[in-house]
Protein backbone atom coordinates (compact mmCIF):
# COMPACT_ATOMS: atom_id res chain seq x y z
CA UNK A 1 0.00 0.00 0.00
CA UNK A 2 1.43 3.43 -0.97
CA UNK A 3 2.28 5.89 1.79
CA UNK A 4 -0.24 8.41 0.49
CA UNK A 5 -3.13 5.94 0.46
CA UNK A 6 -5.68 6.26 3.24
CA UNK A 7 -5.49 3.58 5.88
CA UNK A 8 -8.73 1.56 6.24
CA UNK A 9 -10.79 2.47 9.24
CA UNK A 10 -10.72 -0.01 12.07
CA UNK A 11 -14.27 -1.31 12.21
CA UNK A 12 -13.84 -2.67 15.72
CA UNK A 13 -14.74 -0.28 18.54
CA UNK A 14 -15.46 -0.64 22.22
CA UNK A 15 -18.29 1.40 23.66
CA UNK A 16 -18.79 1.51 27.41
CA UNK A 17 -22.42 1.05 28.38
CA UNK A 18 -23.93 3.39 30.96
CA UNK A 19 -24.20 0.42 33.33
CA UNK A 20 -20.51 -0.32 32.98
CA UNK A 21 -19.65 3.35 33.52
CA UNK A 22 -21.71 3.34 36.70
CA UNK A 23 -19.91 0.23 37.91
CA UNK A 24 -16.54 1.86 37.20
CA UNK A 25 -17.60 4.92 39.19
CA UNK A 26 -18.88 2.78 42.05
CA UNK A 27 -15.68 0.76 42.07
CA UNK A 28 -13.64 3.93 42.42
CA UNK A 29 -15.38 4.59 45.71
CA UNK A 30 -15.29 1.01 46.96
CA UNK A 31 -13.12 0.37 50.04
CA UNK A 32 -10.88 -2.71 50.27
CA UNK A 33 -12.90 -5.76 51.25
CA UNK A 34 -12.94 -9.48 51.90
CA UNK A 35 -15.20 -11.83 49.94
CA UNK A 36 -16.21 -15.26 51.23
CA UNK A 37 -15.34 -17.91 48.63
CA UNK A 38 -15.71 -21.11 50.68
CA UNK A 39 -17.71 -21.34 53.90
CA UNK A 40 -21.31 -21.49 55.16
CA UNK A 41 -23.51 -22.00 52.08
CA UNK A 42 -25.84 -19.07 52.68
CA UNK A 43 -22.86 -16.72 53.19
CA UNK A 44 -20.77 -17.53 50.09
CA UNK A 45 -20.28 -14.33 48.10
CA UNK A 46 -20.77 -12.07 51.10
CA UNK A 47 -18.50 -9.02 51.34
CA UNK A 48 -17.06 -7.26 54.35
CA UNK A 49 -15.78 -3.74 53.56
CA UNK A 50 -12.64 -2.85 55.51
CA UNK A 51 -13.41 0.70 56.59
CA UNK A 52 -12.15 0.70 60.19
CA UNK A 53 -8.57 0.74 61.43
CA UNK A 54 -8.76 -2.85 62.62
CA UNK A 55 -11.21 -5.73 62.28
CA UNK A 56 -11.35 -9.21 63.77
CA UNK A 57 -12.11 -12.34 61.76
CA UNK A 58 -13.69 -14.86 64.10
CA UNK A 59 -16.46 -17.18 65.15
CA UNK A 60 -17.90 -15.03 67.94
CA UNK A 61 -20.98 -12.99 66.93
CA UNK A 62 -19.28 -9.75 67.94
CA UNK A 63 -16.44 -10.21 65.42
CA UNK A 64 -16.53 -7.65 62.60
CA UNK A 65 -16.15 -10.52 60.13
CA UNK A 66 -18.31 -13.13 61.82
CA UNK A 67 -18.08 -16.59 60.23
CA UNK A 68 -20.15 -19.43 61.68
CA UNK A 69 -17.75 -22.33 61.15
CA UNK A 70 -16.22 -24.46 63.89
CA UNK A 71 -12.85 -24.55 62.12
CA UNK A 72 -12.54 -20.78 62.64
CA UNK A 73 -11.22 -19.68 66.04
CA UNK A 74 -13.28 -17.31 68.17
CA UNK A 75 -10.74 -14.58 67.35
CA UNK A 76 -8.86 -16.06 64.41
CA UNK A 77 -7.06 -13.12 62.76
CA UNK A 78 -6.91 -9.34 62.77
CA UNK A 79 -6.94 -6.96 59.79
CA UNK A 80 -5.10 -3.65 60.07
CA UNK A 81 -5.91 -0.79 57.68
CA UNK A 82 -3.41 2.05 57.43
CA UNK A 83 -2.62 4.50 54.64
CA UNK A 84 -4.55 2.53 52.06
CA UNK A 85 -2.74 -0.70 52.88
CA UNK A 86 -4.21 -3.75 54.60
CA UNK A 87 -2.24 -6.21 56.71
CA UNK A 88 -3.36 -9.47 58.28
CA UNK A 89 -2.18 -10.92 61.60
CA UNK A 90 -2.88 -14.46 62.75
CA UNK A 91 -4.00 -14.37 66.40
CA UNK A 92 -2.47 -17.72 67.34
CA UNK A 93 -5.48 -19.50 65.85
CA UNK A 94 -5.99 -23.22 66.36
CA UNK A 95 -6.20 -24.11 62.65
CA UNK A 96 -3.75 -21.51 61.30
CA UNK A 97 -4.14 -18.69 58.80
CA UNK A 98 -2.82 -19.43 55.32
CA UNK A 99 -2.36 -16.91 52.50
CA UNK A 100 -1.81 -18.40 49.04
CA UNK A 101 -0.45 -21.64 50.59
CA UNK A 102 1.84 -19.72 52.96
CA UNK A 103 1.21 -20.36 56.66
CA UNK A 104 1.40 -17.09 58.57
CA UNK A 105 3.66 -16.78 61.57
CA UNK A 106 1.37 -15.94 64.52
CA UNK A 107 1.29 -12.27 65.59
CA UNK A 108 3.40 -11.18 62.61
CA UNK A 109 1.66 -8.83 60.11
CA UNK A 110 1.46 -9.80 56.43
CA UNK A 111 0.70 -7.10 53.82
CA UNK A 112 -2.19 -8.22 51.61
CA UNK A 113 -2.15 -7.89 47.82
CA UNK A 114 -5.09 -7.79 45.44
CA UNK A 115 -6.75 -11.22 44.97
CA UNK A 116 -4.83 -12.85 47.84
CA UNK A 117 -6.70 -15.90 49.11
CA UNK A 118 -6.92 -16.24 52.88
CA UNK A 119 -7.66 -19.61 54.48
CA UNK A 120 -8.89 -19.60 58.07
CA UNK A 121 -9.52 -23.18 59.09
CA UNK A 122 -11.78 -24.56 56.35
CA UNK A 123 -12.99 -21.11 55.29
CA UNK A 124 -11.49 -19.26 52.32
CA UNK A 125 -11.76 -15.51 51.72
CA UNK A 126 -10.42 -13.33 48.95
CA UNK A 127 -8.94 -9.87 49.44
CA UNK A 128 -9.91 -7.12 46.97
CA UNK A 129 -7.97 -3.88 47.09
CA UNK A 130 -9.57 -0.44 47.12
CA UNK A 131 -11.32 0.48 43.86
CA UNK A 132 -11.48 -3.06 42.47
CA UNK A 133 -14.42 -3.32 40.04
CA UNK A 134 -14.97 -6.91 41.16
CA UNK A 135 -16.14 -5.50 44.49
CA UNK A 136 -19.18 -4.03 42.73
CA UNK A 137 -20.01 -7.05 40.58
CA UNK A 138 -19.66 -9.53 43.47
CA UNK A 139 -21.82 -7.35 45.72
CA UNK A 140 -24.51 -7.10 43.05
CA UNK A 141 -24.58 -10.87 42.56
CA UNK A 142 -24.72 -11.59 46.30
CA UNK A 143 -27.36 -8.93 46.96
CA UNK A 144 -29.52 -10.20 44.11
CA UNK A 145 -29.84 -13.53 45.91
CA UNK A 146 -30.85 -11.83 49.19
CA UNK A 147 -33.06 -8.96 48.01
CA UNK A 148 -36.75 -9.16 47.18
CA UNK A 149 -36.95 -7.81 43.60
CA UNK A 150 -40.35 -6.11 44.03
CA UNK A 151 -39.83 -4.19 47.28
CA UNK A 152 -36.04 -3.90 47.38
CA UNK A 153 -35.78 -5.16 50.98
CA UNK A 154 -34.38 -8.46 52.25
CA UNK A 155 -36.10 -11.71 51.29
CA UNK A 156 -36.96 -14.78 53.35
CA UNK A 157 -33.58 -16.47 52.83
CA UNK A 158 -31.74 -13.36 53.98
CA UNK A 159 -34.05 -13.06 56.99
CA UNK A 160 -33.38 -16.61 58.14
CA UNK A 161 -29.61 -16.04 57.96
CA UNK A 162 -29.77 -12.64 59.67
CA UNK A 163 -32.11 -13.94 62.35
CA UNK A 164 -29.47 -16.42 63.52
CA UNK A 165 -26.76 -13.72 63.61
CA UNK A 166 -28.89 -11.18 65.44
CA UNK A 167 -30.14 -13.79 67.93
CA UNK A 168 -26.53 -14.74 68.75
CA UNK A 169 -25.55 -11.08 69.18
CA UNK A 170 -28.49 -10.58 71.51
CA UNK A 171 -27.32 -13.49 73.66
CA UNK A 172 -23.65 -12.41 73.73
CA UNK A 173 -24.34 -8.72 74.36
CA UNK A 174 -27.26 -9.26 76.72
CA UNK A 175 -29.47 -6.94 74.66
CA UNK A 176 -33.20 -7.57 74.16
CA UNK A 177 -34.29 -8.75 70.72
CA UNK A 178 -37.77 -8.06 69.40
CA UNK A 179 -39.34 -9.76 66.39
CA UNK A 180 -42.27 -7.98 64.74
CA UNK A 181 -44.32 -9.63 62.01
CA UNK A 182 -47.17 -8.04 60.09
CA UNK A 183 -49.21 -8.51 56.99
CA UNK A 184 -51.68 -6.52 54.92
CA UNK A 185 -55.31 -6.99 55.83
CA UNK A 186 -57.50 -8.47 53.08
CA UNK A 187 -54.70 -8.21 50.51
CA UNK A 188 -56.46 -10.66 48.17
CA UNK A 189 -59.41 -8.28 48.07
CA UNK A 190 -57.08 -5.47 46.92
CA UNK A 191 -55.81 -7.65 44.09
CA UNK A 192 -59.31 -8.80 43.12
CA UNK A 193 -60.80 -5.30 43.22
CA UNK A 194 -58.02 -3.15 41.76
CA UNK A 195 -55.80 -5.68 39.95
CA UNK A 196 -52.43 -7.26 40.67
CA UNK A 197 -50.51 -4.17 39.55
CA UNK A 198 -52.32 -2.23 42.27
CA UNK A 199 -51.36 -4.96 44.74
CA UNK A 200 -47.70 -4.64 43.72
CA UNK A 201 -47.94 -0.87 44.16
CA UNK A 202 -49.31 -1.32 47.70
CA UNK A 203 -46.46 -3.68 48.61
CA UNK A 204 -43.82 -1.27 47.27
CA UNK A 205 -45.38 1.85 48.76
CA UNK A 206 -45.91 0.24 52.17
CA UNK A 207 -42.28 -0.89 52.16
CA UNK A 208 -41.10 2.61 51.26
CA UNK A 209 -43.14 4.24 54.02
CA UNK A 210 -41.91 1.80 56.69
CA UNK A 211 -38.27 1.87 55.58
CA UNK A 212 -37.99 5.64 55.17
CA UNK A 213 -40.05 6.81 58.14
CA UNK A 214 -40.65 4.17 60.76
CA UNK A 215 -37.51 2.14 61.46
CA UNK A 216 -33.92 2.81 62.50
CA UNK A 217 -30.96 2.19 60.25
CA UNK A 218 -29.83 -0.87 62.20
CA UNK A 219 -33.26 -2.56 62.27
CA UNK A 220 -33.56 -5.53 59.91
CA UNK A 221 -36.57 -5.35 57.59
CA UNK A 222 -37.60 -8.19 55.29
CA UNK A 223 -40.47 -9.50 53.18
CA UNK A 224 -40.86 -13.16 54.04
CA UNK A 225 -44.04 -13.96 52.11
CA UNK A 226 -46.56 -12.51 49.67
CA UNK A 227 -47.92 -9.70 51.84
CA UNK A 228 -46.02 -10.67 54.98
CA UNK A 229 -43.17 -8.68 56.52
CA UNK A 230 -40.79 -9.09 59.44
CA UNK A 231 -38.78 -6.57 61.44
CA UNK A 232 -35.93 -7.51 63.80
CA UNK A 233 -35.21 -4.90 66.47
CA UNK A 234 -32.13 -5.30 68.68
CA UNK A 235 -31.72 -3.42 71.95
CA UNK A 236 -35.26 -2.13 72.55
CA UNK A 237 -37.40 -3.09 75.59
CA UNK A 238 -40.93 -4.43 75.30
CA UNK A 239 -42.59 -1.04 75.82
CA UNK A 240 -40.63 0.46 72.93
CA UNK A 241 -41.41 -2.51 70.66
CA UNK A 242 -45.11 -2.04 71.40
CA UNK A 243 -44.79 1.66 70.53
CA UNK A 244 -42.99 0.86 67.27
CA UNK A 245 -45.76 -1.55 66.27
CA UNK A 246 -48.50 0.94 67.04
CA UNK A 247 -46.70 3.69 65.14
CA UNK A 248 -46.37 1.45 62.08
CA UNK A 249 -50.02 0.38 62.29
CA UNK A 250 -51.31 3.93 62.63
CA UNK A 251 -49.07 5.33 59.89
CA UNK A 252 -50.18 2.72 57.35
CA UNK A 253 -53.84 3.22 58.24
CA UNK A 254 -53.51 6.98 57.71
CA UNK A 255 -51.32 6.83 54.59
CA UNK A 256 -53.10 7.53 51.30
CA UNK A 257 -52.51 4.74 48.79
CA UNK A 258 -53.49 5.91 45.30
CA UNK A 259 -53.04 3.82 42.15
CA UNK A 260 -54.19 5.03 38.74
CA UNK A 261 -56.60 7.47 40.36
CA UNK A 262 -58.10 4.95 42.76
CA UNK A 263 -57.66 5.48 46.51
CA UNK A 264 -57.30 2.17 48.33
CA UNK A 265 -57.81 1.80 52.09
CA UNK A 266 -54.92 -0.24 53.53
CA UNK A 267 -54.46 -1.53 57.07
CA UNK A 268 -52.13 -4.08 58.63
CA UNK A 269 -52.22 -6.54 61.53
CA UNK A 270 -49.13 -6.98 63.69
CA UNK A 271 -47.73 -9.41 66.23
CA UNK A 272 -44.51 -9.22 68.22
CA UNK A 273 -42.45 -11.10 70.77
CA UNK A 274 -39.21 -10.58 72.68
CA UNK A 275 -36.39 -13.02 73.34
CA UNK A 276 -36.88 -15.27 76.37
CA UNK A 277 -34.23 -17.08 78.47
CA UNK A 278 -35.30 -20.53 77.25
CA UNK A 279 -35.30 -19.63 73.53
CA UNK A 280 -32.95 -21.89 71.57
CA UNK A 281 -32.92 -19.80 68.41
CA UNK A 282 -34.46 -16.81 66.70
CA UNK A 283 -37.13 -19.03 65.16
CA UNK A 284 -38.62 -19.52 68.64
CA UNK A 285 -39.24 -15.78 68.90
CA UNK A 286 -40.54 -15.64 65.33
CA UNK A 287 -43.03 -18.45 66.03
CA UNK A 288 -44.48 -16.53 69.00
CA UNK A 289 -44.65 -13.29 67.02
CA UNK A 290 -46.39 -15.13 64.17
CA UNK A 291 -48.89 -16.58 66.65
CA UNK A 292 -49.50 -13.06 67.99
CA UNK A 293 -50.10 -11.85 64.41
CA UNK A 294 -52.85 -14.44 63.95
CA UNK A 295 -54.34 -13.33 67.25
CA UNK A 296 -54.60 -9.81 65.81
CA UNK A 297 -56.21 -11.14 62.64
CA UNK A 298 -58.69 -13.31 64.56
CA UNK A 299 -59.67 -10.39 66.81
CA UNK A 300 -60.70 -8.02 64.01
CA UNK A 301 -57.41 -7.06 62.26
CA UNK A 302 -55.75 -3.61 62.15
CA UNK A 303 -54.35 -4.12 65.64
CA UNK A 304 -51.23 -5.16 67.59
CA UNK A 305 -50.87 -8.30 69.71
CA UNK A 306 -47.94 -9.79 71.61
CA UNK A 307 -46.87 -13.20 72.88
Kinemage of the C-alpha trace (Angstrom):
@kinemage 1
@onewidth
@group {chain A} dominant
@subgroup {mainchain}
@vectorlist {calphas} color= white
{ca unk a 1} P 0.000 0.000 0.000
{ca unk a 2} L 1.428 3.427 -0.968
{ca unk a 3} L 2.279 5.891 1.788
{ca unk a 4} L -0.236 8.412 0.489
{ca unk a 5} L -3.126 5.942 0.461
{ca unk a 6} L -5.676 6.264 3.242
{ca unk a 7} L -5.492 3.578 5.883
{ca unk a 8} L -8.732 1.563 6.240
{ca unk a 9} L -10.792 2.471 9.235
{ca unk a 10} L -10.715 -0.012 12.074
{ca unk a 11} L -14.273 -1.308 12.209
{ca unk a 12} L -13.839 -2.665 15.720
{ca unk a 13} L -14.744 -0.280 18.539
{ca unk a 14} L -15.459 -0.642 22.221
{ca unk a 15} L -18.291 1.402 23.659
{ca unk a 16} L -18.794 1.507 27.405
{ca unk a 17} L -22.424 1.052 28.378
{ca unk a 18} L -23.929 3.387 30.957
{ca unk a 19} L -24.198 0.415 33.327
{ca unk a 20} L -20.512 -0.319 32.985
{ca unk a 21} L -19.646 3.346 33.523
{ca unk a 22} L -21.713 3.342 36.701
{ca unk a 23} L -19.907 0.233 37.914
{ca unk a 24} L -16.544 1.856 37.199
{ca unk a 25} L -17.603 4.924 39.188
{ca unk a 26} L -18.875 2.783 42.053
{ca unk a 27} L -15.676 0.765 42.072
{ca unk a 28} L -13.637 3.926 42.419
{ca unk a 29} L -15.379 4.594 45.714
{ca unk a 30} L -15.290 1.011 46.956
{ca unk a 31} L -13.121 0.373 50.038
{ca unk a 32} L -10.883 -2.706 50.266
{ca unk a 33} L -12.899 -5.755 51.247
{ca unk a 34} L -12.938 -9.481 51.905
{ca unk a 35} L -15.201 -11.831 49.940
{ca unk a 36} L -16.208 -15.262 51.233
{ca unk a 37} L -15.344 -17.914 48.628
{ca unk a 38} L -15.710 -21.107 50.679
{ca unk a 39} L -17.709 -21.345 53.897
{ca unk a 40} L -21.309 -21.487 55.158
{ca unk a 41} L -23.505 -22.003 52.081
{ca unk a 42} L -25.835 -19.068 52.682
{ca unk a 43} L -22.860 -16.721 53.187
{ca unk a 44} L -20.774 -17.527 50.085
{ca unk a 45} L -20.282 -14.325 48.102
{ca unk a 46} L -20.766 -12.070 51.096
{ca unk a 47} L -18.496 -9.025 51.344
{ca unk a 48} L -17.056 -7.259 54.346
{ca unk a 49} L -15.784 -3.735 53.563
{ca unk a 50} L -12.641 -2.849 55.515
{ca unk a 51} L -13.406 0.702 56.594
{ca unk a 52} L -12.151 0.698 60.188
{ca unk a 53} L -8.570 0.738 61.425
{ca unk a 54} L -8.758 -2.853 62.621
{ca unk a 55} L -11.207 -5.727 62.281
{ca unk a 56} L -11.355 -9.207 63.771
{ca unk a 57} L -12.108 -12.341 61.760
{ca unk a 58} L -13.685 -14.863 64.103
{ca unk a 59} L -16.461 -17.185 65.148
{ca unk a 60} L -17.898 -15.034 67.937
{ca unk a 61} L -20.981 -12.994 66.926
{ca unk a 62} L -19.278 -9.746 67.942
{ca unk a 63} L -16.442 -10.206 65.423
{ca unk a 64} L -16.535 -7.651 62.603
{ca unk a 65} L -16.146 -10.524 60.134
{ca unk a 66} L -18.306 -13.135 61.824
{ca unk a 67} L -18.084 -16.590 60.228
{ca unk a 68} L -20.152 -19.426 61.682
{ca unk a 69} L -17.754 -22.329 61.153
{ca unk a 70} L -16.224 -24.463 63.889
{ca unk a 71} L -12.850 -24.552 62.115
{ca unk a 72} L -12.545 -20.779 62.641
{ca unk a 73} L -11.220 -19.679 66.043
{ca unk a 74} L -13.280 -17.307 68.175
{ca unk a 75} L -10.739 -14.582 67.346
{ca unk a 76} L -8.855 -16.059 64.406
{ca unk a 77} L -7.063 -13.116 62.762
{ca unk a 78} L -6.910 -9.341 62.769
{ca unk a 79} L -6.940 -6.961 59.792
{ca unk a 80} L -5.104 -3.648 60.075
{ca unk a 81} L -5.910 -0.794 57.682
{ca unk a 82} L -3.412 2.053 57.425
{ca unk a 83} L -2.616 4.496 54.639
{ca unk a 84} L -4.555 2.529 52.059
{ca unk a 85} L -2.737 -0.702 52.881
{ca unk a 86} L -4.214 -3.745 54.599
{ca unk a 87} L -2.239 -6.205 56.713
{ca unk a 88} L -3.358 -9.473 58.283
{ca unk a 89} L -2.180 -10.918 61.604
{ca unk a 90} L -2.878 -14.461 62.749
{ca unk a 91} L -3.999 -14.368 66.398
{ca unk a 92} L -2.468 -17.720 67.344
{ca unk a 93} L -5.477 -19.500 65.849
{ca unk a 94} L -5.987 -23.225 66.359
{ca unk a 95} L -6.203 -24.114 62.653
{ca unk a 96} L -3.747 -21.506 61.295
{ca unk a 97} L -4.136 -18.691 58.802
{ca unk a 98} L -2.817 -19.425 55.319
{ca unk a 99} L -2.359 -16.910 52.499
{ca unk a 100} L -1.814 -18.403 49.040
{ca unk a 101} L -0.452 -21.644 50.593
{ca unk a 102} L 1.841 -19.721 52.962
{ca unk a 103} L 1.215 -20.358 56.657
{ca unk a 104} L 1.398 -17.089 58.573
{ca unk a 105} L 3.664 -16.777 61.567
{ca unk a 106} L 1.373 -15.937 64.518
{ca unk a 107} L 1.287 -12.275 65.588
{ca unk a 108} L 3.400 -11.179 62.606
{ca unk a 109} L 1.661 -8.833 60.110
{ca unk a 110} L 1.460 -9.796 56.429
{ca unk a 111} L 0.700 -7.104 53.825
{ca unk a 112} L -2.189 -8.216 51.610
{ca unk a 113} L -2.153 -7.893 47.822
{ca unk a 114} L -5.091 -7.793 45.436
{ca unk a 115} L -6.751 -11.220 44.969
{ca unk a 116} L -4.832 -12.851 47.838
{ca unk a 117} L -6.703 -15.901 49.107
{ca unk a 118} L -6.915 -16.240 52.877
{ca unk a 119} L -7.660 -19.612 54.484
{ca unk a 120} L -8.891 -19.595 58.073
{ca unk a 121} L -9.517 -23.185 59.087
{ca unk a 122} L -11.777 -24.560 56.346
{ca unk a 123} L -12.988 -21.112 55.285
{ca unk a 124} L -11.495 -19.259 52.317
{ca unk a 125} L -11.759 -15.513 51.722
{ca unk a 126} L -10.416 -13.330 48.949
{ca unk a 127} L -8.939 -9.867 49.439
{ca unk a 128} L -9.912 -7.123 46.971
{ca unk a 129} L -7.971 -3.879 47.088
{ca unk a 130} L -9.569 -0.440 47.124
{ca unk a 131} L -11.318 0.481 43.862
{ca unk a 132} L -11.481 -3.058 42.474
{ca unk a 133} L -14.420 -3.321 40.043
{ca unk a 134} L -14.968 -6.912 41.158
{ca unk a 135} L -16.137 -5.499 44.492
{ca unk a 136} L -19.178 -4.032 42.734
{ca unk a 137} L -20.009 -7.055 40.585
{ca unk a 138} L -19.655 -9.529 43.465
{ca unk a 139} L -21.822 -7.355 45.721
{ca unk a 140} L -24.513 -7.097 43.051
{ca unk a 141} L -24.584 -10.871 42.561
{ca unk a 142} L -24.722 -11.588 46.301
{ca unk a 143} L -27.359 -8.927 46.961
{ca unk a 144} L -29.521 -10.201 44.113
{ca unk a 145} L -29.843 -13.527 45.910
{ca unk a 146} L -30.849 -11.832 49.185
{ca unk a 147} L -33.061 -8.957 48.011
{ca unk a 148} L -36.748 -9.158 47.179
{ca unk a 149} L -36.951 -7.811 43.598
{ca unk a 150} L -40.347 -6.112 44.033
{ca unk a 151} L -39.835 -4.193 47.277
{ca unk a 152} L -36.040 -3.900 47.380
{ca unk a 153} L -35.777 -5.156 50.980
{ca unk a 154} L -34.385 -8.459 52.255
{ca unk a 155} L -36.098 -11.706 51.286
{ca unk a 156} L -36.956 -14.778 53.348
{ca unk a 157} L -33.584 -16.467 52.832
{ca unk a 158} L -31.738 -13.362 53.979
{ca unk a 159} L -34.055 -13.056 56.986
{ca unk a 160} L -33.382 -16.612 58.135
{ca unk a 161} L -29.612 -16.037 57.961
{ca unk a 162} L -29.769 -12.635 59.665
{ca unk a 163} L -32.106 -13.941 62.352
{ca unk a 164} L -29.469 -16.419 63.519
{ca unk a 165} L -26.760 -13.724 63.615
{ca unk a 166} L -28.890 -11.178 65.435
{ca unk a 167} L -30.138 -13.792 67.935
{ca unk a 168} L -26.535 -14.738 68.749
{ca unk a 169} L -25.551 -11.083 69.178
{ca unk a 170} L -28.489 -10.581 71.510
{ca unk a 171} L -27.319 -13.490 73.660
{ca unk a 172} L -23.653 -12.413 73.731
{ca unk a 173} L -24.338 -8.717 74.364
{ca unk a 174} L -27.262 -9.256 76.717
{ca unk a 175} L -29.474 -6.941 74.656
{ca unk a 176} L -33.200 -7.575 74.165
{ca unk a 177} L -34.294 -8.754 70.720
{ca unk a 178} L -37.769 -8.056 69.401
{ca unk a 179} L -39.342 -9.758 66.387
{ca unk a 180} L -42.271 -7.983 64.738
{ca unk a 181} L -44.324 -9.630 62.009
{ca unk a 182} L -47.171 -8.038 60.089
{ca unk a 183} L -49.211 -8.514 56.985
{ca unk a 184} L -51.682 -6.519 54.916
{ca unk a 185} L -55.314 -6.992 55.835
{ca unk a 186} L -57.497 -8.469 53.078
{ca unk a 187} L -54.698 -8.208 50.513
{ca unk a 188} L -56.455 -10.659 48.173
{ca unk a 189} L -59.405 -8.281 48.066
{ca unk a 190} L -57.078 -5.471 46.924
{ca unk a 191} L -55.806 -7.653 44.089
{ca unk a 192} L -59.309 -8.804 43.124
{ca unk a 193} L -60.797 -5.297 43.225
{ca unk a 194} L -58.018 -3.153 41.761
{ca unk a 195} L -55.798 -5.683 39.953
{ca unk a 196} L -52.427 -7.260 40.674
{ca unk a 197} L -50.506 -4.170 39.552
{ca unk a 198} L -52.317 -2.229 42.271
{ca unk a 199} L -51.359 -4.956 44.738
{ca unk a 200} L -47.699 -4.643 43.716
{ca unk a 201} L -47.943 -0.873 44.162
{ca unk a 202} L -49.308 -1.321 47.701
{ca unk a 203} L -46.455 -3.676 48.607
{ca unk a 204} L -43.818 -1.273 47.271
{ca unk a 205} L -45.384 1.849 48.763
{ca unk a 206} L -45.912 0.244 52.170
{ca unk a 207} L -42.280 -0.893 52.160
{ca unk a 208} L -41.098 2.607 51.255
{ca unk a 209} L -43.143 4.236 54.024
{ca unk a 210} L -41.907 1.802 56.689
{ca unk a 211} L -38.274 1.868 55.578
{ca unk a 212} L -37.991 5.638 55.174
{ca unk a 213} L -40.047 6.810 58.136
{ca unk a 214} L -40.649 4.166 60.761
{ca unk a 215} L -37.505 2.139 61.459
{ca unk a 216} L -33.922 2.805 62.497
{ca unk a 217} L -30.956 2.186 60.253
{ca unk a 218} L -29.831 -0.875 62.196
{ca unk a 219} L -33.257 -2.559 62.274
{ca unk a 220} L -33.561 -5.527 59.910
{ca unk a 221} L -36.573 -5.351 57.586
{ca unk a 222} L -37.602 -8.194 55.286
{ca unk a 223} L -40.469 -9.496 53.178
{ca unk a 224} L -40.863 -13.159 54.043
{ca unk a 225} L -44.043 -13.959 52.115
{ca unk a 226} L -46.560 -12.513 49.672
{ca unk a 227} L -47.921 -9.697 51.837
{ca unk a 228} L -46.020 -10.668 54.980
{ca unk a 229} L -43.170 -8.677 56.521
{ca unk a 230} L -40.791 -9.085 59.443
{ca unk a 231} L -38.778 -6.567 61.445
{ca unk a 232} L -35.934 -7.514 63.803
{ca unk a 233} L -35.210 -4.896 66.470
{ca unk a 234} L -32.134 -5.304 68.683
{ca unk a 235} L -31.720 -3.422 71.946
{ca unk a 236} L -35.264 -2.135 72.549
{ca unk a 237} L -37.395 -3.094 75.587
{ca unk a 238} L -40.935 -4.435 75.303
{ca unk a 239} L -42.595 -1.036 75.824
{ca unk a 240} L -40.629 0.459 72.934
{ca unk a 241} L -41.409 -2.509 70.656
{ca unk a 242} L -45.108 -2.044 71.397
{ca unk a 243} L -44.794 1.659 70.530
{ca unk a 244} L -42.988 0.856 67.273
{ca unk a 245} L -45.761 -1.548 66.269
{ca unk a 246} L -48.503 0.936 67.040
{ca unk a 247} L -46.698 3.692 65.144
{ca unk a 248} L -46.365 1.453 62.081
{ca unk a 249} L -50.019 0.376 62.288
{ca unk a 250} L -51.314 3.927 62.626
{ca unk a 251} L -49.075 5.333 59.891
{ca unk a 252} L -50.177 2.723 57.351
{ca unk a 253} L -53.836 3.221 58.242
{ca unk a 254} L -53.511 6.979 57.707
{ca unk a 255} L -51.324 6.833 54.591
{ca unk a 256} L -53.104 7.531 51.301
{ca unk a 257} L -52.511 4.740 48.794
{ca unk a 258} L -53.491 5.907 45.299
{ca unk a 259} L -53.041 3.825 42.148
{ca unk a 260} L -54.187 5.033 38.743
{ca unk a 261} L -56.597 7.466 40.357
{ca unk a 262} L -58.100 4.947 42.757
{ca unk a 263} L -57.657 5.476 46.505
{ca unk a 264} L -57.298 2.173 48.330
{ca unk a 265} L -57.812 1.799 52.089
{ca unk a 266} L -54.921 -0.236 53.527
{ca unk a 267} L -54.461 -1.529 57.069
{ca unk a 268} L -52.133 -4.079 58.633
{ca unk a 269} L -52.218 -6.543 61.526
{ca unk a 270} L -49.132 -6.979 63.694
{ca unk a 271} L -47.728 -9.410 66.226
{ca unk a 272} L -44.505 -9.216 68.223
{ca unk a 273} L -42.451 -11.105 70.767
{ca unk a 274} L -39.205 -10.582 72.681
{ca unk a 275} L -36.388 -13.016 73.336
{ca unk a 276} L -36.883 -15.265 76.372
{ca unk a 277} L -34.228 -17.080 78.472
{ca unk a 278} L -35.296 -20.528 77.247
{ca unk a 279} L -35.298 -19.631 73.525
{ca unk a 280} L -32.952 -21.887 71.568
{ca unk a 281} L -32.922 -19.803 68.410
{ca unk a 282} L -34.458 -16.810 66.698
{ca unk a 283} L -37.133 -19.033 65.156
{ca unk a 284} L -38.619 -19.525 68.641
{ca unk a 285} L -39.238 -15.780 68.904
{ca unk a 286} L -40.535 -15.642 65.328
{ca unk a 287} L -43.026 -18.451 66.032
{ca unk a 288} L -44.475 -16.531 69.001
{ca unk a 289} L -44.651 -13.289 67.022
{ca unk a 290} L -46.392 -15.130 64.172
{ca unk a 291} L -48.886 -16.582 66.647
{ca unk a 292} L -49.502 -13.062 67.988
{ca unk a 293} L -50.103 -11.852 64.410
{ca unk a 294} L -52.854 -14.443 63.954
{ca unk a 295} L -54.337 -13.332 67.255
{ca unk a 296} L -54.599 -9.808 65.813
{ca unk a 297} L -56.214 -11.140 62.642
{ca unk a 298} L -58.694 -13.305 64.556
{ca unk a 299} L -59.675 -10.390 66.809
{ca unk a 300} L -60.698 -8.019 64.015
{ca unk a 301} L -57.406 -7.059 62.257
{ca unk a 302} L -55.749 -3.609 62.148
{ca unk a 303} L -54.354 -4.120 65.641
{ca unk a 304} L -51.226 -5.160 67.589
{ca unk a 305} L -50.871 -8.304 69.714
{ca unk a 306} L -47.943 -9.787 71.612
{ca unk a 307} L -46.867 -13.205 72.884
